């Protein structure tokens, strides 16, 4: 085991060797590989073997931060730079000065943030949101992505100049199906870990089961293997796992449920009524938020910039409610919209809606997260919302 990495695959050895070689330099590194392959370990190797090892290290999941706040998170903001900015805040590039920042899922960055990042990489300079003062930082950047960035460049979603600046040295982390010789080694390691955790004998695979395990495609890579090992360790009474037992835990295709979870409906699956509740709740929540936002605009006009046309005002409100979604196009209505004609006094409050639908949504989010073992990407897909929206709701409801 090297740096907590288990395996003897030549492809894995090459990736580790490359990380060790570049660690002592200031070269920017781009790590590529499928989700669950273990990309997050390599930035730590680079940091701990670098001259910056005594400096700060931070990992930032770019795909989990809403588009409307990503610039503030990375570069900071000044007091009053936007609604809710009650005090100045340092961004990650300022906080990690002298250390290493790991930008995971870097391909999810909006294009305007990519321009800011390129400037930091080239000059070490950045500007806080709401400021005109140029600041300097000394940060080493290690980035990672699980998508094909050249394809993103061709589709106009990623800047070509930023790609070449990030990928001074590329590191490709192999998928688990590319390192079949490591599958059973990893299984034994995880089985022993869970045996100690749950204080019971470690599970072992019968010879034919070992063959099935190594030949399985592993779309979820090491993360999926670890989850399956934990499931078997907990649910099976026998400690010797036969092929027919193992097959119950292996989904036959990508996105499918394993046999274990098929058959009668489980408590973590969604009925049509659940989905209807979800749709109704989304409508209710948006309307309620819209009421509060319009009330705040009318009560505190000095904190907001008012566009002349009503359609632009509606677009501004929609963008504030859903910054992670692309702007909607709204036609100019044939009405005279005058803010001063609608009066809301400061002492008036927008009444809270019934919480029954909110409770239902929290329940469904928890079910989906349990069903997908905490994988927000798949939970968001099943719920029919974006991963950023799910992340926002998890924070909003304080779901653990």
Beta strands, then each sheet from edge to edge (+ up, - down):
strand 1: 29-32
strand 2: 57-61
strand 3: 100-104
strand 4: 125-127
strand 5: 134-136
strand 6: 140-145
strand 7: 169-172
strand 8: 204-205
strand 9: 240-241
sheet 1: 2+ 3+ 6+ 1+ 7+
sheet 2: 4+ 5-
sheet 3: 8+ 9+
end
